[in-house]
């Protein structure tokens, strides 16, 4: 049993459990599903997080538990794995962790989500001013669970307060700390750059492993972040979605990655919503040049149809590649993407279309179940995450 007292032994114990990872795949709602995690592991990711799950629903509702995790989660090829929950109640978080610990190597408390739904549900970064509550959540779980407890946080504007926050989490029993170097207010058009200086200060102040998150769009960025922060590892989210080979330092043709991903998605019966979103991001430079296929992808009703669209888009790009030769600026290469209004409009387009037509398979059932749950009167710790 892991206690709440922090020592230098905590660092070695946690890194032994999780494999001392340098390159980590972030928890992403609807995007760090099993197939994407397996793809990430094939291309350099040494630790993966699941998408965020709702601790209250996971703990109390068997239907949600059944649908929350892809079949095969935590299997032989899906380790080491951190399962992330949002929660605002010690008993609920610990109860959910006990039901999940058989298929993961650590349970993470999300203290970083800055979205409005997190504010309404009172979780994520909107807990960061309630230190006693956070301490109680982490402390109980750290004493009761058989796997370590990790925390993913955002920084405060003030470095000193950020360090004090991290030290509080360590004392409560947190064994791995992921620090996103942006404040709660840095989101959307106000995102700005992450502060590695804050992460470095946290790394120097605590003895548990620290993973840095923010400003990582390439392997060069990752290595620079590790040097400047002294962090044990670095986490990528958006950069990885656009180039899953980011940790290998490569920018392969999109079709190389998309074909591999689609095979994994079909093998593990991943729903349309996740697959569609991944293909839009992988082909983000090529789809605007092929509006007919972009429209087909937005309205496709099955993963098989998406695979056919992907193959036709790949054939067009391969033909263009033969004509133009080698260059690092081609639109069909996996490459960093910096958010802009056009891209956001494209994502809204296919999300609206998805809502209009619906997906076949488990996600349709899951969406129906979540809608039913949203109509129930639940305690604060069980507010529905609508993502």
N, C-alpha and C positions, 0 to 999 in steps of 0.2 A: 504494500500500500504506500502511495506517495504522500508524504506529509506536507505541511505548509511552511516548514522552515527552509530557507534558501541557503545553499552552500555551494562551494566551487564544484562539488560532485554533481550538482544538478546539470551542469553543462554537459559533462560526459555522458550522464545517464540519458538525457533527452536525445542527444545526437546519436548515441548508440541505438536507441529505439527507432529513430527516424532515418538512420543511415547517413548522418552528417551531410545533408544536402546543400549544394551550392546553388543549384538552379531549381526554382520552384514554380509550379503552375498555380495561379491564383484561383480562389473560389469565385465563380461567375455564374449567376443565375441563368439557368437554361443553356449554359455554354461550356461548363467544365464537367459535362456528363461523361459516362464511362468510355465511350468511343473516343472522345477528344482526349481524355486522360491517357488512354492507351497509345494514341498517336503521339502525344507529348512525350511519353516515356520512350517511344521509339526514336525520338529526336532530341534527347539530351536532358529532359526534365527528370530530376532525381527524387522529387516529392510532389505529390498532387493533392489539391483540396477538392472536395465535392462542392457543388453549388450549395448556397445557404439553404438550410431547412428550418422549418418552424418548430421549435422545441415543444411547445404546448400541444400542437397537433400530432407531432411524432409520438409523444408520450401517451396521449390519451385516445388516439383514433387509429384503429388497426388498418382502415382503408388508406389513410394518409401514409402510414408506414409502408404499406405494400407498394404504393405508387411513388413514394418519395425517392427510392433508390433503384437504379437500374439493376436488373438481374445480373449477377456476377460482380457487383460492387464489393471490393475488398477481397476478390479472389486472388489466386496465385500471381497473376500478371498485373494486379492493381494495388500493389504495395511498394513502398510505404504510402499510407493514405491518411489524410486528416479529414474528418467529417465535421463540417461547420454548422452550427446552430445559431439562430438569434433567440434570445431569451431575456426576460427581465425578472426572473424568479428562481431562487436557488434550488428548490425542490423539483421544479419542472426541468431545468437544465440538467440536473443530476439524474433525474429519472429517464430523460431522453438518452443521456449518455450511456446509462446502463443497458438500454435496449439496443444501442448501436455499437458498443465497444468490441463486440465479437468480430466486426468486419472492418476495423480501422486501427491505426497505431496511435492516434491522438484525437481528442475532441476539442474543437475550437469554439470559443465564444466570440461572435461577431460584435465588435465594439466600434466598427468603422463605417457602417452604411450611412450615407448622408442624405438619402432620398426622403421625399415627403412621406412616403408610406411608412418609413421607419419612425418618423416623427409621430405620425398618427398611432402607430403600434407601440410606441415607446420602447424602442430597442436600437441597436447599432450605436452610432455616434451620439444619439440623443440620450444615452445613459451616462455619457462621460463626465457629467457634473455630479453624479450620485456615487461617489467613491465607496461609501459604506455598503451600498447595495451590491456594487460590482465585486467588492472584496468578499462579501458573503456568498455570492454565486460561485466565484472561482474557488474559494476556500472549501466549501462543502463538496464540490465536484472533485477537487484535488484529493480530498481525504477518502472519498467513497468509490471513485472509479479505479479500474485496473489499468487504465491507459493514462498518459499525461494529459493535462489540460493546457491548451495554447490559447492565445488571445491575439486577434488582429485589430489594431487600433489606428486612429488618426491622431495627428499631433495637435497640440494647442499652439497658438501663435507664439506664446512665451516658451522659450526653451526650458527654463527652470521648471515650469509647471508640467511640461511634457516629461521631464526626467522624474519628477516626483510621482507622476501618474504611473510611469513604468516601474518604478521601485515599489509602489503599492501593489501592483499586479504580481511582481516577483514574490513579495512577502506573503501574498494571499495563496500562492502555490502554483502560479503560472510557470510552465516549464519551457515554453517557446513563445517568443514575442515577435509578431510581424508588425512592423511599423510602416504605415503608409505616410509618406512625408508631406501630406497635405492636410489642411484644416478641414473641419466640417463644412465650412462655407465655400471651399474651393471645389466647385463642381460645375458641370455644364460649360457655359461660355466664360465662367469665372474660374475655371480650373487652374490655369497657371502652372508653373513648375513646382515640383515637389522639392522640399528642403532636405538635402542630404545632411546638412549641418545638424538638424534636429536628431536625425537617425544616429549620427556619429556620437552625439552627446548621450543618447540612450545606451548605445553599445558600451560606452566607457563606464556607465553608471551601474549596469546590472551584470550579474554573473551568468545568467541563463543565455542560451543562444538567441540571436537577433537576426531576423530576415528583413532586408530592406525592400521597400516597394515604392515605385514612382520614377518616372523619367527613363524607363528602360525600353528602348525600341530596337536595340541591336545587341549583339554579343559585346561589342566595344563599350556600349553604355553599361552593360552588366558588369564588365570587368572594372570599369572606371568607378562604378558605384561601390563595388566591393573594396576597392583601394581607398576611396575617400571616406567611407563610413566605417570600415573595419568590420562590417557585418559578416556573419557566418555564411549567409546565403542571400540571394536576390530573387525576388518574385516578379513575374511578368503577367499582365492581364491583356490589355489592348494590343500590345506589341506581339504577343503570342498568337492572338486571334488572326492577325494578318500575316504572320510568318511563323508557323509552328517549328521551323528549323532555326529559330532565333538563337537557341542555346548551342547550336552547332556552328554558328557563324556563317551560315549559308543563306542564299536567296534562291532557292530552287524554282523551277517552273511550277506554276500553280497546279497544273494537271498532275504532276508527280504527287503532290500532297493531297489534292482533292480525291484522286482515285484511291489512295491508301485509306483516307478517312471514310469514304463512302463504303468501302468494303467492310471496315470495322462497324460502321453504323448499321449496315444491313445484317451483319453477323450478330449484333447485339440488339437488334430491333429498336433502334433509336427513333423517336418520333419526328414528324416532319418539321416541327417548329425549330428544334435545335439544328437539324441538318440544313434547313433553308437559311437560317441566320449565319451559319458557318460558311456556306457557299457564297453568300452575298459579301462577306468580309474577305474571303480568300480572293475572289474575283473582283474586288472593288475598283480596280483600274480598268478592267476589261469589259464589265457589264455595261457601262455607259456608252461604249463603242458598239455594243450589240444589243440595242433596245428590244428587239424581238425576243431574244433569249432571256433578257432581264424580266420582261413581262411574263414569259412562260414560267420562269422560276418563281415569280411572285404568286402565281396561281396554281402551281403544281399541287396535286392532291396526294402524292405518294413519294416515298424515297426512291422507288424505282424510276419514276418519271424524272425526278431531280437528277438521278445518275445519267439518264439519257441526255438531258439538257447539258449537264456537265461535260459529257463526252463530245457533244457537238460543238460546244464552245472551245474545248481543248483542241479539236481538229482545226477549227478556224485559226486559232492562235499558233498552232504548230505550223500551219501553212504560211502564215505571216512571218514566223520566225525563220523559216527556210529562206525567205526572200530578203530579210533584213540582216541576217548574220548575228553575231554575238555583241551584246552591249548590256550594261548593267541598268539601263533606263527603260527597258521594255515593260509594257503594262502587264504582261503575262507572268512576270516574276513575282514571287512572294516578297513583299517589301513593306517598310513602315508606312503607316498612314496617320496623318494628323487630321483631327476632326474638323469638318467644315459643314456649312449649312446644307450643301448639296447632298453630302453623304447622309446626313441626318434625315433629309426629306426622303431619300431612297429607302432607308430603314423603316420610316413611318409607313411608306407605301406598302411594303410587303407585310408589315405587321398588321395593318388594317385589313389587307386582303386575307391574311391568315384568319383573322377574327371573323371575317364575313363568310368564308367558305368552310372553316374548321379543318382540323387534321384528322386523318384516319388513325385508329389505334389508341394506345394508352393515354395520350395527351388529351384527347377529347374527353375521355372518361374522367381524367384528373381535373380538367377545367370544370366539368360539371360538379364534381365532388367539392371542389374549392368554393364554387358559387353557393352551394348548399350550406357549407360551413360558414360562409360570410354572413348568412342571414340569422345565424344563431347568436344569442347573447352570451358572450364568453367573458371570463375574467380578463383583466388587463394583460396578464402574461400569455393569453391565448388569442390575442387579436390576430386576425388573418393577414398574412402577407399577400398582397395582390400584385404579383409581378408577372 
